[in-house]
Amino acid sequence: MSTRRSFDAEFKLQIIRMIREDGLSVTQVCREQGLVDSAVRRSLAQYDAEQA
């Protein structure tokens, strides 16, 4: 069983910028950064809700 990782707000924002500004797909960013798709999508949804 793996341990759960946590990321600071700056790292999450960097990932969101890679997707929103650089035009990379969620899958591509996850693959490059070794992240789980659902965690990135959750962070994107949270970011979008805060911006609305």
N, C-alpha and C positions, 0 to 999 in steps of 0.2 A: 504494500500500500504506500502510495506517495504522500508527501506532506503538501499541504496547501500553501501556495506562495501568495504574498501580497505585494502590491505595487503602489508606489506613491503617486500622487496626483500628477506630478510632472511627467512621469513615464507614461501614464495613461493618456495625457494630452499629446505627447509625442506620437503615440500609436494612432490616436484619432486624426492628427494632422497628416500622417502618412496616408490614411485612407481618404480623408476629405480633400486635402489640398494637393497631395501628390498623385491622387487617382489610383492608388493601389487597391486591390481587392482585399476583403477581410481574410480570405483564405491565404492569399499571398503573404500578407503581413504575419499571420499566425505561423505559417511555415518558416518564414525568415527569422522570427523572434522566438520560436519555440513555445507559442502560446496556444491556449485552447480557444476554439472558435466561439463557444458560448460566452466565455468571459469577456472577449473583445466586443461581441454584439451587445452584451449587457452594459458595458462601459459606454458604447456609442449611444444606446437608448437613454441612458442616464444623462449624458452630455446634451443630447438633443432636447430632453425635457427641461433641463436647466436653462437652455438658450431660448426656449419658447416664451 
